[in-house]
Amino acid sequence: MRRPKILVEWLAAVAAAGGTAVVQAAGTDMWVSVRQRAAKVLSRDDPDREQAELLRLDQTATELASLTPGEAALTRARQEASWTARFEMLLESLGEAEREQVARELNDIADQARQASVGGVSGNVFQGPAAFQVGDHNRQDNHFGPRP
């Protein structure tokens, strides 16, 4: 039986969010949590499978940490595709109720990873004029006082 196109697109989008989350979180403060949650989702409460998934996730993190700038884009894309495929296979194997539960979990993991990739600023106290910047490779020009 063929699945309706909208369901296939929905599954693909959720799986892609999960695959992207794994790659975005690797090497960040969120990695431990994303790693654990992704392994739990993929293992479906099987402790042996969870350990195997944790090892796969660790291999991904190790590979991503050792990249040269020239390798980064291709390797990250390959890793995202690999994890996306794993999440797609999982989602396709589940019944409707379980699929919705896993989809919610993958979306939550993706939200968490996005926070890590954007970078957060919290717990800071500024007294007086202050300027700060969050992000990768941004340019910021600050001018204080009258321009010459």
C-alpha positions as CSV (number, residue, x, y, z in Angstrom):
1,M,0.0,0.0,0.0
2,R,1.4,3.4,-1.0
3,R,1.6,6.1,1.6
4,P,0.0,9.4,0.8
5,K,2.5,11.9,-0.5
6,I,2.0,14.3,2.3
7,L,2.8,11.6,4.9
8,V,6.0,10.7,3.0
9,E,7.0,14.4,2.9
10,W,6.2,14.7,6.6
11,L,8.3,11.7,7.5
12,A,11.1,13.0,5.4
13,A,11.0,16.4,7.1
14,V,11.0,15.0,10.6
15,A,13.8,12.5,9.8
16,A,15.8,15.3,8.2
17,A,15.3,17.5,11.3
18,G,16.7,14.6,13.4
19,G,19.7,14.0,11.1
20,T,20.5,17.7,11.1
21,A,20.2,17.8,14.9
22,V,22.8,15.1,15.4
23,V,25.3,16.9,13.2
24,Q,24.6,20.4,14.6
25,A,24.9,19.2,18.2
26,A,28.2,17.3,17.7
27,G,31.0,19.2,19.5
28,T,28.6,21.6,21.4
29,D,27.5,21.7,24.9
30,M,24.2,20.1,23.8
31,W,26.0,17.0,22.5
32,V,25.6,14.8,25.6
33,S,21.9,15.4,25.7
34,V,21.2,15.1,22.0
35,R,23.4,12.0,21.8
36,Q,21.5,10.3,24.6
37,R,18.1,11.3,23.3
38,A,18.8,10.2,19.7
39,A,20.2,6.8,20.9
40,K,17.1,6.3,23.0
41,V,14.8,7.1,20.1
42,L,16.6,4.8,17.8
43,S,16.9,1.9,20.2
44,R,13.2,1.7,21.1
45,D,14.0,0.8,24.7
46,D,16.5,-2.0,23.8
47,P,19.6,-1.5,26.0
48,D,21.9,-3.4,23.6
49,R,20.7,-1.4,20.6
50,E,21.0,1.8,22.7
51,Q,24.7,1.1,23.3
52,A,25.2,0.4,19.6
53,E,23.6,3.7,18.7
54,L,25.7,5.5,21.3
55,L,28.8,4.1,19.6
56,R,27.6,5.2,16.2
57,L,26.9,8.7,17.5
58,D,30.3,8.8,19.1
59,Q,31.9,7.8,15.7
60,T,30.0,10.7,14.1
61,A,31.2,13.2,16.7
62,T,34.8,12.0,16.4
63,E,34.7,12.2,12.6
64,L,33.2,15.7,12.7
65,A,35.7,16.9,15.2
66,S,38.6,15.9,13.1
67,L,37.6,17.7,9.9
68,T,39.8,20.2,8.0
69,P,37.9,23.2,6.6
70,G,38.0,21.7,3.1
71,E,36.3,18.4,4.3
72,A,33.7,20.0,6.5
73,A,30.8,20.6,4.1
74,L,30.9,17.3,2.4
75,T,31.4,15.2,5.6
76,R,28.7,17.1,7.4
77,A,26.3,16.5,4.5
78,R,27.1,12.8,4.4
79,Q,26.6,12.5,8.1
80,E,23.3,14.3,8.0
81,A,22.1,12.1,5.2
82,S,23.1,9.0,7.1
83,W,21.3,9.9,10.3
84,T,18.3,11.1,8.3
85,A,18.1,7.7,6.6
86,R,18.2,6.0,10.0
87,F,15.4,8.1,11.4
88,E,13.3,7.6,8.2
89,M,13.6,3.9,8.5
90,L,12.6,4.0,12.1
91,L,9.6,6.3,11.4
92,E,8.4,4.1,8.5
93,S,8.6,1.0,10.7
94,L,6.3,2.4,13.4
95,G,2.5,2.4,13.8
96,E,0.8,5.8,13.7
97,A,0.7,6.5,17.4
98,E,4.3,5.5,18.0
99,R,5.3,7.4,14.8
100,E,3.8,10.6,16.2
101,Q,5.5,10.2,19.5
102,V,8.9,9.7,17.9
103,A,8.3,12.6,15.5
104,R,7.6,14.9,18.5
105,E,10.8,13.6,20.2
106,L,12.8,14.2,17.0
107,N,11.4,17.8,16.7
108,D,12.3,18.4,20.3
109,I,15.8,17.1,19.7
110,A,16.1,19.4,16.6
111,D,14.9,22.4,18.6
112,Q,17.6,21.7,21.3
113,A,20.3,21.3,18.6
114,R,19.3,24.5,16.9
115,Q,19.8,26.4,20.2
116,A,23.3,24.9,20.4
117,S,24.2,25.9,16.9
118,V,22.9,29.5,17.3
119,G,24.6,29.8,20.6
120,G,22.9,31.1,23.7
121,V,23.7,33.9,25.9
122,S,22.5,33.5,29.5
123,G,23.5,34.4,33.0
124,N,25.3,37.6,31.9
125,V,25.1,40.9,33.8
126,F,25.8,44.1,32.0
127,Q,26.3,47.3,33.8
128,G,26.6,50.3,31.6
129,P,27.0,50.3,27.8
130,A,27.6,46.8,26.4
131,A,27.8,45.1,23.1
132,F,28.0,41.4,22.3
133,Q,27.6,39.2,19.4
134,V,26.5,35.6,19.0
135,G,26.9,33.6,15.8
136,D,29.5,32.2,13.4
137,H,31.6,34.4,11.1
138,N,29.6,37.5,11.7
139,R,30.9,41.0,11.3
140,Q,30.2,43.7,13.8
141,D,31.4,47.3,13.7
142,N,30.8,49.3,16.8
143,H,31.1,53.0,17.0
144,F,30.7,54.8,20.3
145,G,30.4,58.6,20.5
146,P,30.3,61.0,17.6
147,R,31.7,59.9,14.2
148,P,34.8,61.8,13.0
